Amino acid sequence: METPSATSRRMRGTRGRDNPLERSIRSRLFELNYRFRVHYPIPGLKRRTCDIAFPRRRLAIFIDGCFWHGCPLHGTWPKTNSEFWKSKIERNRTRDEETSIFLGRLGWSVLRVWEHEFITDVLPRITEALAKSIRSESGAVR
């Protein structure tokens, strides 16, 4: 079992943005000649951003951390200060859902990716969503 100071060090070291999966997704998308915005402010919602956004195509991608967003496979509930953390993670999940609904009402598509997912699984989902957005821009399929 980790000591409180070890847990504190680990939590401080957890990147909230530009984590390894996020950077690798951006690199692969750039290699595929896709251009996007990073940490794009969500129109109409203060202090909320998309990790990766394609504003013209109205596609928002969020890379959610397993701990911070309560991953059903890898999320854990801390034993120390557990009520605080349970409340915090539940608020994060509620905020994620509200953000996805808000963007959907603005005509955006939303992809949520867990930090534990492999880029080989994630990239096809992103490119398919981008292909659908191109078809919808041309009026073919929405």
N, C-alpha and C positions, 0 to 999 in steps of 0.2 A: 504494500500500500504506500502511495506517495505521501510525503510529508507536505504540510500546507505550503512551505516555502518552495518546494519542488513543483507543486501544482501551480503556484503563482508564477514561477518562471516559465513553465510550459504555456500557460494562458497568455502571458505577455508576448511570447514568441509566435503565437498563432496569428498568421497574417489575415487581416480582414479584407484586403484587396491585393490584387497582383499576386495571388497565390500560384503555386506551380501549375495546377491544371488550367487556371485562367490564362497564364502566360503561354502555355503550350497551345491552347485553343486559338488564341490570337495569332500566334506564329503560323500555325497551319492555315488559318483563314487568309492571312496575308500572303502566304506562299501560293494559295489558290486564287490570288488576285481579287479577293473580296476586301472592300474597304468599309470600315466601321468606325464607330465612336466608342471610346472607353470611358467608363464611369459617367455615362450620359445622364444628365438631370431629367427626371420624369416630369413632363409638362403638367403643371397643376398640382404637384405634390412636393412640398418643401422637404429638403433634406433626404430625398430618396433618389437613388440613381440605379440605372441598369449597368451591370458589369460590362456587357458588350451590347451595343445597339446599332441597328441599321435603320436610322430614322426615315429615310425615303421609303423603305420597304415595310416600315412599321413592325419590326421584329426586335423584341427585347430578350436578351439572354441573361439569366442569373445563375451564378455558380454558388450554390448554397453549401456552407460548411456543415458537416455532419453533427457536430456538437451544437453550434449556435442555432441551427434550424430544426433540430430534433429529428434527425434521420431515423427512420424506422429500423434500419439494419445496424447502424453504428452509433446512434445517439446514446449518450449515457447521462444518467442523473447523478450529479455530484452528491456525496454523502455529507459534506460540510456545507452549511448554509443552504440546504436543499430546497427550502421553500422559496427563497429568493431566486435561485437558478431555475426552478420549475416555472415560476411566474415569468421570468425573463425569456425563457425559451418559448413558452406558450405565446407571449406577446409578439415575439419574432415571427412565429408561425401565422398568427392572426394578421400581422402587418404584411407578410408575404402574400397571403390570400387576398387581402384588400387591394394590394398593389396590382396583382394579376387581374382582378376584376376591373379595377379602374382603367388599366391599360386596354383591356378587352373592350370596354365601353368606348374608348377612343379609336377603336379599330386596329389595335396592335395585336399581334400574335406574341405569346409569351412562352419561352422554353425555360424550364428550370432543370438544372443539372446538379447532381450531388457531387461533392468534392472527391468521393471515392470512385467515381465512374472512370472508365478508361476512355482516353481520347478516341480510340478506334470505335467505340460505341457511340460517343457523343457527336463526333464530326458528321456522320451520315444524317443524324437527326437535324443538325443545323443546316446542312446543305439542302436537305429535302424541304425544310421550312423556307429557305431562301428561294428555291426553285418554285415553290407554290406562290411566293410573294411576287415573283416575276410574272407568273401566269395571271395573277389577279390584277397586276398593273396593266397588262395588255387587254384585260377584260375577258379572258378565256375562262378561268376557273377561280373561284374565291374560296 
